[in-house]
Amino acid sequence: MISAPQTPLPTSPDALRDLVLSLLQQQEEQEAERTRIIAQQQAAIALRDETIARLESTIAKLQRWRFGRRSEKLSPDQISLWEEALDTEIAAMESLLETVLEDSAAVTAGRAEGAAADAQTVTVPARPVRRHPGRMAIPAHLPRVEVRHDPKTCTCAQCGGPLETVGEEISEKLDYIPGRFQVIRHIRPKLACRPCGTLESPALPAQVIDKGLPTARLVAHVMTAKHVDHLPLYRQETQYQRAGVPISRATLCSWLGQGEYWISLLAEACKRALLEGKILHADETPLPVLNPGSGKTDKAYLWVYRSQADAPHPVVVFDYAPDRKGIHAQHFLGDWQGILQTDDYGGYDALYRKEQIIEAGCWAHVRRHFYDVEQRGPSPVAQKALAWIVKLYAIEAEIKESLPDQKVAARQQRAGPLLEAFHAWLTETQMQVAPKSGIAKAIGYALNRWKALTLYLEEGQLSIDNNPVERALRGVAIGRKNFLFVGNDAGGERAASFYSIIETCKLNGIEPFAYLCDVLEKLPTWPNKKLHELLPWNWKKSALA
C-alpha cells in the first residue's frame, strides 16, 4: 500500500506525475526485494527438507539392516561386528539429523517473523523422538572426583538483588584413567534472588557429547582402543564388564558415532596443511564395506597421501572412496601442483598428463619385481639387477642426514653414473630374454618408468621410493584383520578421518590417546579460526612449552 506523502502535493501536472512514478518505482523495488527473500527462504527450506529426508531414509535403511534377517553365512563374531558397524552408523546419522533439525528450527524461527509480514506460512517439521534405551546407571562403587563450579557473579541479572545458595545441581560424567574408571561430579550451586524469585546456576562446561554420560577422556579411550589398538567394540564391552562397568555395545556405538564429528574437523585441517607441500606420496589399500542385503562385503578403498619424508611437520591424510577409479585422486588433489610419487597404478596417469603434476617413481617397486622373479627360482639376471639396486640404497643410507642440496650433489656424482650403466645393461639384457617371461616384465617395468625413477637425482627432498606412505598403511592392514569391515560409505569416511589423525600423531611423535584426550576437551568451545593450533605438530609445541 502506498503511504500518503508528508509534504504538500505538487500543483503542476509534471511534478505530480513524477511523484507518482517515483512512488510506483519504490513499490516495485520493495515487491522485487520481498520476492527475492521469499525465493531464498523457499530454496533454503527445500534444501533443508531434502537433507532431512535423506538422513531419515539412511537411518531407516540402516535400521532395516540392523533388525532384519541376518545371513546364516556369518559367524557369531562376524554378526557382532556387523551389528556394531550398523549401530555406529545409526548413532552418527541420528546425531547429524538432530543437528540439522536444531539449526533449521533456529533459522526458520528467525525467518518466520519476516515471513508473517508477507502473509507467508512456514511449516516446521516435528522433531522426531529419538529412541534411547535409557541412561545407564553409574556403578556406586566407582570413586567420585568433585569439580565445583563457582558462579561468575552473586548479583541477580534481573533486578540487581543478591543471590543466595538454595541447593546444588549435580551432574555425573563417567571418566576413564588408563587402568581404572572414576566418576567426575560437576557440582554447581543453585542461586536464588529472593526479591524477584530468579533461580540460576553456573553453566556446565561444554562437553564433547552434549548431555552425554562420558567425559572427553573416556570417548578418547574408546576411539583409541578401536583405531589404534584395533579392538572392536564388542571386545571393549567385555573388558568394561570385567572392570565392573557394564557399558553396552549400543552405548559405545553411540559415543563413537557422535564423537567422530570432532575428528573430521581436524582431518580436514590436516588435508589443507598437506596440500601446501610441493612433494607428496600416494598409495591406496582395500577396505571392505558392509553390504547387508547380500550378506557379504564390497571392496572400497582408502587412498592415502603423505608429505615428503623430511618434512618439518609430516602429515598423512586418508581419503575414502567406494572404488579405485583415478577420478578420486584427481578430486582430492584438485588444483594442487608439485611432484607426486606413486607406484605404477594407472589411476594416477590422468594426473601426470597435467603439466602441473610431475611423476616420481619408486625404486622399491622395481626391486620387488626382480625379487619376485628370484624367489620363483634362481635367476642370474634378477640377482645382478638386485645388486645394482642395493648400491643405490647404500648411497641413500650414507646421505640420509644430509641437506637437500648436498643430497643432490652426492646423488648426481655417485648414483648418476651407476644409473647410466644400469640403464644400458637393462636395455641390452631386455633383447636377450624371452619377451613374455617374468624377468622381461621386471626389466620393462624399470625401463618404461626410467624418467620418473631418476627424478630423485634432481630433487634433494624427494625419496628414492614410496615407502614413507606405505608405512602409514600398516595400521589399516592390522585393523582390517580385526574389525573386518566398515558399516557403509559414511563409516569409511569417518575411518579415513581417524587414520589421518592417528598416523599424523605417530609421525610427529605424539601419543594418540594423550592428544585425543586434550583436543576432545577443547574442541567444543575452540574457535574455528584457531583450529590449526590443535593440529598434532602444533599441539606438540604447546604441550612441551
N, C-alpha and C positions, 0 to 999 in steps of 0.2 A: 504494500500500500504506500502511495506517495504521500509523504508528510507535507503539510502546508508550510510555505516559506515564512520565515520570521520577519523578513523585510518587506516593505510595501511592494506590490506587484508593479512592474514597469508599465508605463502607459502606452508606449509606442508598440505597434504590431510586431516589428522586427525583434525588439528586445524581448517581448513576451514569447515569441516563437523560439528564440534562442534558449530562454529559460526552460521551456517545456522540453525541448530536445535534450538539454543537459540533464534534466531530471530523469527522462526516459533512458538515457545512456547509463546513468548511475544505477537505475533499477536493473537494466540488462546485465551490467557487470556484477551486481550483487547476486542475481539469479545464476549467472555463469559460475560464480565462486561457490554458491551453495551446491550446484550440480556437480562440480568437481569434487567437493568434500564428500558428498554422498557417494559418488563413484568410488573414491578411495576407501571409504568405510565398507562399502559392499565388497570390494576386492579383498580387503583385509579379512572380512567375515568369511568370505568364500574360501580363502586360504586357510583360515583357522579351522573351518568345518572340514576341509579336506584332510588337514593334518590329524584332527581328532578322529575322523572316520578311519584313516589309515592305521593309526595306533590301536584303535579299538578292534579293527579287523585282525591286526597282527596278534593282539592279546587273545582274541577268540580262537585263532588258528593254533597258537601255542597251547592253549588250554585243551583244545580238542586232541592235540597230540599227546598232551600230558595225561589226560584222563581217559583217552580212548583205548582201543585194543592194542596190546603190545605184541610185538613179533615174538614167536616162540623160538626163533633162532638165537635170541640174545641170552647170554649167560646172566646169572643173578648180579654179578659185578657190573656187567655192561648195562643192565637195566638201571642200576643205581646211578651210574654215570649219565645215562640217558635222561633220567628224571632230574638229576642235579642240573644238567645243562638247560633243560626246559624251565625249571623253576627259577634259575638265574635270569633267563631271558624274560620271563613273565614279570619278575620283580623290576627289571630295568625298564621294560616298556610301560608298566604301570606308573613308575616314578616319573618317566618322561611325560606321560599323559597328564598326570597330576600337575606338573609344572606348566604345561601348555594351557590347561584349563584355568589355573590361577592367574597366569599372565593375561589370558584372554578376558577373564572376568574383570580384571583391573582396568584393562584398556577399554572394554565395552562400557563399563560404568562411567568412565570419563567422557566417552563419546555420546552417551545416552542423553546428557543434558543438552548438548548442541542439536542432537537429532530431534529431541522433543520440540524444540522451537520450530523445526521444519515439518512437524507432524509425521516424523519417521519413527517407526517402532522396530526395535532391535530385540530379537528373541535370544536369550542366553540359554544354552543347553544346560540341563540339570547336571550337576556334578555327580558322577557315579560313586556309589558307596563301595569302597574297597573292602573286600572280604579279607579278614585277618583272623588267624586262629586265636588271637589274644596275646597280650604281653606276657612273656614268660616270667615266672616268679624268681627273683634272685635268691639263691640259697642263703639262708640266715647264717650259716657257719663262716661265710667269707668275711675277711677283715674289712672294716669300713675306714675310709680316709675322708675326713670332713674338709670341705672347702667353703669357707664363709664369704659371702658377697655383701660388702657394706654398701649402703645407699650413697649415691653421689651427693644428695642434699637431704636435710631433715626439715625442709620447708615445703609446705603444700604448694604445688604449682597452680592450684585453682584459686585459693583465697589468700595465700601467704601465711597461713597459720602454721604452728609447729606440728610435726608428725611424731606420733608415739608408737612404739612397738607393741603390737597386739597379738603377735603369733609368728610362726615361721612357715615357709614353704620349702619342702624338702624334695629334691629330685635325685634319684639314684641312677648312676651310669655304671654298667659293667665294664671293668677295666682289666687289662692283661699286662702283667710284667713277665718277661720270659721265665717260664717255670711255674708261675702261680697266678691265680686270679685275685682281684680285690674289687671293692666297690667304692666308687667316688660319690660322696654325698654332697650335693650342692645345697647349702643352707642359705636361704635368703629371708631376711626379716620382713614380716608384714607390718607396714606402717600405715597408721590411720590418722586422719586430721579430724579432731572432734568438732571444730566449728562448722565444717561443711560436709563431714561424713565421707571424705575421699579415702579410698583404700588402695595402696600400691605396694609394689615390691621391686627391688633391683632386677633388671633384666638378666636372664640366664645367658651366659656366653654362647655365641653361635657354635653349632655342632656340625660335624661332618655329615651326620644323618639327623636332620631336624626332628625333634621329638622322639628320636630313636633310643634304644637301650644302650648301644655300645659307645665307648669313647673312641677317639681317633686312633689310639694305640691298639685297641682290640681289632678295629677294622684293618689297620695296617698289618696286624699279625695274620688275620685270615687271608689277606691278599698275598703276603709274603709266603705263607705256608703253601698256597696253591701254585703261585707262579715262580717262586724261587726254589722252594723245597719240593715242588711237584706233587703235593698231597691233594688228591681230590677231596671235596667237601665231606663225602661220606666217611672218609678216614679221619678227618678232623673231628667230625661229630663223635666218633668212637673215643678219640683222645680226650675230648672235653667231658664225656660221660665218666671216664676213669678218674678225671680230676674232680668229680663231684659237681660239675656244672652241666646239666643236661640241655645243651643248645641244639635245637632240632636243625636238620639239614635245610628245611624250608626257611628258617630264620637266617641261616648262614647265606643262603642264596639271595635273600632279600638284601642283606648287608652288602654283599658283593655287587649285586646289580645296581644299587643306589650309589655306593661309594666309588665305582669306577668312573662316574661322570667327572670327578675332580682330576683323575689321572689323565683323561682325554685332553683336558686343557693344557696340562704340562707337555703331553706328547706333541700337540700341535705347535707349541712354542719351541720344542726341540727341532721340529721339522723346519721352522723358519730359520733357526740358527744353522742347521745343517746346510741349507741351500745358499748360505752366504759364502761357503767354501768354494774353491775352484777345482778341487780334486775329490772325486767320490768313488767309492767301491760299491758294487751292486751284485746281488745274487737273489735267489728265490728258493723256497723249500715248500713241499706239500703240507697242507693242513686239512685233515678230514673234517667235514661239516655234516652234522646230523641231517638225515633225510627220513623222518619217521614214517612217512607214507609207504616207503619201500622196505623199511626195516634195515636199511643199510646207510652208508655214508657216501657223500660226494667228495670229490677231490678239489679242494680250493688251494690257494697259495698265499704264503706270506712272502712278500717282496721286501728285501732288507737293503738299506742304504747306509753306508758308513763314511765318516770323514777320513781324510788321509791318516796314515799310521802315525805320523809325527805331529799331528795337530795339537796345539796347546790345550784345547778343550775338546777332546774326542766326543763325537756324537754318533749314535746309531739309531736309526728310525725304521720301524717295521710298517709295512703298508699291506693291508689285507685286500685280496682280490678273489673273486669266485673262480677264476681260471688263470691260465698262464699266457694270455694274449699280450703282445707287446704294447698295446694301447694303454695298459695300466702304468707302465713305466713312463710313457710319454705324458700321461695325465699328472703323475706325481711330480715330475721334474719341470713341467711347464716351460717357461722361458729361461730356465737355468742354462748357463754357459760354462764350459770348463772341460776337464778330462774325466772320462768315465771308464773305470777299469772293471772288466767283467770276464766271464768265460766265453765260450763260443756259441752261446744260445742265440738263435736267430731273432728272438723277440726284441733284441736291442738294435737290430740293423737299421730300423727306421730312424732311430736317434742319431746314429752315426752318419746317415745320409744328410743330416742337417749340418751346416757349416759351424754351428755354434757349439757342437759337442764333438770332442776328439776321442777316438777309441784307444784304449791302452790294453795290452794283452796280459795274460797270466802264465808265467813260466811253470807254475805248479801243475797246471793242466797239461802242458806239454810233457812234463816229467811223468805225469800219471799215465799218459798214453803209452809211452815207452816202457814204463814199469809193468803195465798190464800185459804187454807182449812178452816181457821177460818172465813173468810169473806163469804164463801158459807153457813155457818151455825155453830152454837155453837159446838165446839169440845174440850172437856176437854184435850185430848191428845195434840192437837195443842197449846192450851193455856199453858200447862205445858212446852212444848218444847220451846215456845217463852220466857217463864220466865227464863229458863236456859240461852238462848242466850242473854237476857237482862243483866244478871250478867256478861257474858263475855265482853260485850261492856262497862259496867260500869268500869271494871278493866282497859280497854284500855283508857277510858276518864281520869282516875286518873294518868296514867303513860305517858300521851301523850307527855309531855315536857321532859321526862327522856332520858338519854343517852342510846344507843343501849344495852350496857352490863347491865345496870340497868333494862331495859325492859325485857331482857331475864330472869334475876333473878326473877323479880316480876311475870312474866307470868308462869314460872315453879313452883313457890311457891304457887301462888294463883289460876291461871287458870288451872294448870295441874291437881290437884285433882278434880276440878269441871268438867273437860272434861272426866276424867276417870269414874266418876259417871254418867255423861250424856250418855256416850257410853254404859255403862251397862244397863241403863234404856231404851235406844233406842233399844238395842238388845232384851231385854225382851219384850218390847211393840210390836215389829215387829211380834212376834209369836202370838199376841193376836188380831190383826186387820185383816180385810179382805184383801187378797193378792193384789187385783186389785183396792182397794179404793184409794182415794186421799191422805189420811194420810199415807198409806203404801208406796206410791210413794215418799212422802216427807221424810219419815224415810229412805227409800232405797237410796235416793239421798245423804243424810248425811253419812250413813254407807259406801257406796261404795267409797266415796272420803275422808275417815277419815284421811288417812295418809297425803294427801295434805292439809286438813283443819287444822291439828295440827302442820304443819311445822313452823308456826309463833312462836311457843314456843321456837324454837331453833335459830331463826334468829331475832335479835332485830331491824333490819332495814326493816323487812317485815311487811306489813299492815295486819290487821285482815280480810280485804275484798278488793274487786276490785273497790271500789267506786271512788278512785282517777282518774282512767281512764274514768269511766262512766260520771263523772262531765265534762270532756273535750268534751263529745258528745252533751252537751246541745245546744251549738251554732249551730251545724249541724242540730239538730231537729227543731230549730226555723227558720233557713234559709230555710230548706226544705219546710216549710209551706208557705213561701213567694215566692221563685223563682221556686218551684215545681220540677225542673229537671235541668240537665246539658246537653250541646249540644251533646257531644259524649265522647269517651274514653279519648281523649286528654283534653277535658274540665274537666273531672273528675279528671285527674292527676293534672291539674292546681288548681282546687278547693282544692285538698288534700294539695298542697304546701301552699296555702293561709291559710287554717285552721291550718297547722303546725306552721306557723309564728305567727298568731294571738293568738292562745291558749298558745303558749310558752311565748309570751309577757305578757299575763294575769297572768300566773303562776309566772313570775318574777317581777310582779308589774309594768310593762311597759305599758304606754298608747299607743295603736297600731298606732293611727294617727301620734303622735309625732315621733314614731320610724320610720314609713314608710317615713315620710317627710325627715328625716335625711338620711336614708340609700339609698333611691332612688336618692338623690342628690349626694351621694358619689360613688355609685356602678359603674357608667360608667367609672371612672378613678381609681377605687380601685384595687390594686394588688391582684391577686388570692391567693397568699401565705399568705396574711393577712386577708383573708375573715373571719376567726374566730373572729377577733376583732369587727366585726359588728353584731355578734350574740346577741340576746336580753340580756343575762346576762352580757356579756362583755360591751355592749353598755351602759347599766345602770351604770356600774362603771365609764366609761369615762364621762358620762353625769353629774354625781354627783361630779366629781373631780374638 
